[in-house]
Amino acid sequence: MIASLRPGTYERAEELASDPPTESTMTGIERWSIFLSPTEVAFVFEGEDVEERIREWFDDPVRSPAISPWLAIFDSPLHVAREARAWEQGGS
């Protein structure tokens, strides 16, 4: 999931990224990574039923404890980016 950040909110994004997610937020998610650039944030979620969990966040992002703190600093809608290709060293 990707969104542009409002100008001047990078420091706030760093703060939010440093806060550990709550156990209830992580239900169905085995790994959660956050990538930041000065202008964008990307969330990568891995785990069973992760697509279903993300759909719940999209259905009501304001009530989602995982995403709601970020809404004030987004400068664009949060949207899904799907994996188009992956490579692994030594893979077949």
Residue pairs with C-beta under 8 A, 6 or more apart in sequence:
1 42
1 43
1 45
1 54
1 78
1 79
1 80
1 81
2 40
2 41
2 42
2 43
2 78
2 79
2 80
2 81
3 40
3 41
3 70
3 74
3 75
3 76
3 77
3 78
3 79
4 39
4 40
4 74
4 75
4 76
5 13
5 38
5 39
5 40
5 41
5 73
5 74
5 75
6 73
6 74
6 75
7 75
9 73
10 36
10 38
10 39
12 73
13 36
13 41
13 70
13 73
14 36
16 69
16 70
16 73
17 34
17 36
17 41
19 69
21 32
21 66
22 65
24 65
25 64
25 65
25 66
26 32
27 53
28 47
28 48
28 49
28 50
28 52
28 53
29 45
29 46
29 47
29 50
29 53
30 46
30 47
30 48
31 44
31 45
31 46
31 47
32 43
32 44
32 45
32 46
33 43
33 44
34 41
34 42
34 43
34 44
35 41
35 42
35 43
35 44
36 42
41 70
41 74
42 81
45 53
45 54
47 53
54 80
56 64
57 64
57 66
57 67
58 78
61 67
61 68
61 71
61 78
62 68
62 71
67 78
70 78
